[in-house]
Amino acid sequence: MTFLVYRCTADPDYFIITDPAHKDKVSADACPSKGELEEVGEFPEMGKERVAFNEAIAKDAIKNQGFYRIESKTFDPVAQAPGTMP
């Protein structure tokens, strides 16, 4: 399977994952605050090497509802400095 990954523009920590067969059925309605979907890329299956999401769960969700949504709380590239830093 090839995974198509999109990021929610209104909720940048949320990603929508689908496949080519369900691509036309996926919309920003899957995002918590709607907005738009920004294409991240197209990725082949990697098995257990995949770190970002569980492919078995994603494939099952895509089969049942057309997409898989994940939240990545560490996506923010400009996180706040800890209180102990100057």
PEFEN-V312558 format. One record per residue. N is the residue number from 1. RES is the residue in one letter. SS is DSSP state (H for helix, E for strand, L for the rest). PSI is psi in whole degrees, 0 to 359 (999 if undefined). Layout:
n/res/ss/psi
N/RES/SS/PSI
N/RES/SS/PSI
This chain:
n/res/ss/psi
1/M/L/145
2/T/E/130
3/F/E/133
4/L/E/124
5/V/E/132
6/Y/E/151
7/R/E/141
8/C/E/122
9/T/L/325
10/A/L/341
11/D/L/79
12/P/L/348
13/D/L/357
14/Y/E/137
15/F/E/141
16/I/E/128
17/I/E/133
18/T/E/192
19/D/L/169
20/P/L/327
21/A/L/335
22/H/L/2
23/K/H/316
24/D/H/346
25/K/H/350
26/V/L/135
27/S/L/174
28/A/H/353
29/D/H/339
30/A/H/346
31/C/L/146
32/P/L/318
33/S/L/20
34/K/L/247
35/G/L/221
36/E/L/166
37/L/E/130
38/E/E/125
39/E/E/128
40/V/E/315
41/G/E/181
42/E/E/127
43/F/E/137
44/P/E/165
45/E/L/144
46/M/L/357
47/G/H/220
48/K/H/347
49/E/H/339
50/R/L/130
51/V/L/325
52/A/L/324
53/F/L/160
54/N/L/114
55/E/H/324
56/A/H/317
57/I/H/318
58/A/H/314
59/K/H/320
60/D/H/316
61/A/H/319
62/I/H/318
63/K/H/319
64/N/H/324
65/Q/H/359
66/G/L/351
67/F/L/166
68/Y/E/130
69/R/E/131
70/I/E/158
71/E/E/132
72/S/L/98
73/K/L/349
74/T/L/11
75/F/L/331
76/D/L/112
77/P/L/347
78/V/L/67
79/A/L/156
80/Q/L/145
81/A/L/145
82/P/L/155
83/G/L/339
84/T/L/352
85/M/L/147
86/P/L/999
